[in-house]
């Protein structure tokens, strides 16, 4: 008996070769019908025997293309479409969940073609197929067809057209397909094609810096071994000490520079191809390495045969440049040339960064793949994020689409990039957000953006609640959990600055049950930039629990000024911040006096502690105003008087914070056994490992696919807002 079915397949099924996959399966099984993209999913009509159709549906799941993800399949009866065989139809439009596939690193087959002199795409820097190439960065809207991408301006030549329509070809319905005859071309001034690449590599080889148009934005490229070029790049980026990402040709070269374990190797070679931060073989700080993920990168690395610094193409404090006009105007005067091309970048995607298997920055290759929401949102919500490491999340139903890293939301250019990202997320999903979720801080630009919604359509979310909710949501936690939020600063619901917090939480609500002792930030933002100021804040103004004071080892003119500021309460707001405590410890140990980038002091303190061990320093807990409070003064006093070498003292400080955290959790946990860590301080691998050991009888969770830093705030806001709107006690 022959029956007909309409099969809808939802998930990551557009831009991954799913329609060709369906056609091949149907042909193999003798099924008649058709397949097409509709909205953000795939619709199949299939006619065959019940057993054959059953085998067909199983194969859709079990034999899906490697970059596809089948979330669910719905089946309804359908009349015979009347096709003699099986065909691919033009796309249709419909509402429903939509997935834009992240950009995919160049596959091995395309790399082989790139370097095969006999192939017509030999040394063509835009080679791609259904298994690789640009996706999110070229999509204007769904369904995913060439006409709705930035490739619509490149009509296919006869050869590419034949490949595009050949079911046996791996470029069958590959929307970005192109070749030297019909596709994009490189440009260096008036020089085009491979000659433009030759000029650019010559400049880099001679010690120059080149702005190269990458997949998700421009990048600044120089020889990683040329100290003068690197020093100049640091100067123009205003980045004197922060490590720069290095692109290497292969795993062997990566292993010469760092210790690459099997997990790191798998990440480096994955389709996401993120920057992987790993221990350096040269000593000092960890190094961020990645492999070439576009054909142009492969050509640069091949022709120059050396590691390259490849970093974001932007001026300090601005978003990564994506337009050719901005590249010439903003980057051109700073570099020795611009290697551009004429394929437009429609969405800004910086490189993703992963450290020890945990996300630091979620962007190219990983965003905008959707994440689950533990509580389905009854209406679309746009979560606006915070200020630093900004991201935006769109919640629709039980899915959250976490957009790419935007940067620090501190100026008009970055704010414009944020608006562009938010608009793209909504356009891709075909929805208009009915609510927004935002931080409590009134001066954040993201909070000001929230004023576009009426008050009853805004869901305010406390900063640290968002941090721990993000971790809980990623791991699908159900029921109450202990939230441990350690970061630099965030506005508390009492109007003071928080940053070392212990909550008993659900997605809808939280109770603050513990905190770190407060200390003033002398000069406000100045204390954030200067750990030495923060040390003086603890020295002269730490919250008093009766412990002996920290010895005054810093009698400088600045110390006298800071002391008077604190005594007179002049621009010295109080904060219960774990991040600022790490700053103070780093300054007191002489590890870092001034941050050249956010979190530098903590990074250097963790590095100083590497390969060292030691017992905890002195610490105490107190009860104050119904909260358990950690007094850091005994810890800092012991830190400066213990007489240990710097590395040992740094290690003991980490041990102390881990013990304190475990003690606070045990005091408030009751019967709750799940602990969710959130906040930028938990980018510290040593601290996460130590806290996990100390709480061995608890389930301790930290962000893996979502950054624990402020890059995960918008996802946490979305989870909280969905639960608030859904009601109940979750």
Secondary structure, 3 states (H helix, E strand, C coil): CEEEEEEEEEEECCCCCHHHHHHHHHHHHCCEEEEEEECCEEEEEEEEEHHHHHHHHHHHHHCCCCCCEEEEEEEEECCCCCCCCEEECCCECCCCCCCCCCCECCCHHHHHHHCCCCCCCCCCCCCCECCEECCCCCECCCCCCHHHECCCCCCCCHHHHHHHCCCCCCCCCCCCCCCCCCCCCEEECCEEHHHHHHHHHHHHHCCCCEEEECCCCEEEEEECCCHHHHHHHHHHHCCCCCCCCEEECCHHHHHHHECCCHHHHHHHCCCCCCEEEECECCCCCCEEEEECCCHHHHHHHHHHCCCEEEEECCCCCCCCCCCHHHHHHHHHHHCCCEEEECCCCCCCCCECEEECCEEEECCECCCCCCEEEEEEEEEEEEECCCCCCECCEEEEEEEEEECCCCECCCCHHHHHHHHHHHHHHHHHHCCCCCEEEECCCCCCHHHHHHHHCCHHHEEECCHHHHHHHHHHHHCCCCCCEEEEEEEEEEECCCCCEEEEEEEEECCCCEEEEEEECCEECCCCHHHHHCHHHHHHHHHHHCCCCCCCCCCCCCCCHHHHHHHHHHHCCCCCCEEEEHHHHHHHHHHHCCCCCCCCCCCHHHHHHHHHHCCCCCCCCCCEEEEECCEEEEECHHHHHHHHHCCCCHHHHHHHHHHHHHHHHHHHHHHHCCCCCEEEEECHHHHCHHHHHHHHHHCCCCEEECCCCCCCCHHHHHHHHHHHHHHHHHCCCC
